[in-house]
């Protein structure tokens, strides 16, 4: 049974940092690409960035230079390091693990950036 679990969300002040984790189990994690999405209140879900199964990273313009995605295949975990957080980064963040016909999502973790 495949499980995808995000963690690490919370309340931070503008300018602070936070690292989210996405832990996978029940699949051959090294084969899978991983994307981070977010859904801000009243908005559609949007792609934040992704990391391929060969460690190639890609980011949306609105997080470039502030967010970093890394993976640790031995721990079957992907991280989203978020620096210089802004109030507009407030959202539920989701992890999507995908490869071929496999497409799995976690339940999301809330990030709130507020003073």
N, C-alpha and C positions, 0 to 999 in steps of 0.2 A: 504494500500500500504506500503510495507516494504521499509524503507530507512536506509542505512548504510553510515555514513559520518565520514571520518577521518579528523583530524585537528591537528595542533601543529607543523607541519614540519617547517624547516627553515635552515638557514646557521649558523653553529657553528664551533668553533675551536677545534682541537684535544684536548682530555682530558676533554672537557666540557660535560654538561648534557642537555638532552632534554626529554620532556614528550609528547607523542602523545596520542590523545583521539580518541575513536571510539564510536560514538553515534548511537544507534539503535532506530528505532520506527516502529510501525505497526506490532509487533510480541510479543509473550509472552517471553520476554527477559530472564527471569530466567530459562527457560528450555534449553536455547541454550548454546553450547560451543562456544568459540571464539578463533580464531588463528590469529596471526600476521605473515604475509609473507613480503618478500621484493624482489625487482627486481633491481639488480645492472646493470649498463649499459653494454650491451653485454652478459648478463648472463640470465639463466633461473630464473624464480621465485623460491624462496626457503623459506622454513618454518623457522621462527625465534623462535616461541614458542607458547604455547596456555594455556588457562585456561578453565577448565571444568565447567559444570553447578553446580558442588559442590566444586568449588574453588581449585581444584587440578591444580598446575602449572607444566609445562614442558618446557624445553628450549633446543635449539640446543647448541652443545659444543662451537661454536664460539661466543656465547653471554652469556654463563653461568657466573655468578658472576658480570656481568656488566648490564644486562637488567632484569627488573622485570615487570611482568604483574599483574595487579590488576583489580578487577571489582567492580562496585557499581550498584547493581541491581535496587535500588531505582531511580537512575539517568539513568538507561539503558545505561550505559557507561562502556567501558573497557579502561584501560590505559596501555601504554607501556612506562615505565620509562627507559631511556637509559643513563647510566653513562659511564664515561671514553671512550667517543666516539673516533673512529679511522677513518682515511680517507676511509678505506675499508668498513665502515658502510654506506657510501654514497649510497643512493638507493631511490626508491619509495617504501614506506611502505603501505601495504594493510591490511585491516581488513576483516576477513572471519567469518561470524556468521553461525553456522550450527547445525542442530539437525534433525534426521530422514531424511525426504525428503526435508527439508528446507536447503538451501545453498545460502547464500547471501554475496555479496562483495561490498565494498566501491570503490570509485574512486581513492583512493590512495593519499598520501601526500609525497612531496619530502623532503628528509633530505640530506643535503650536509655538509660534515665535511671537512673543509679546512682551512689552515692558510693563 
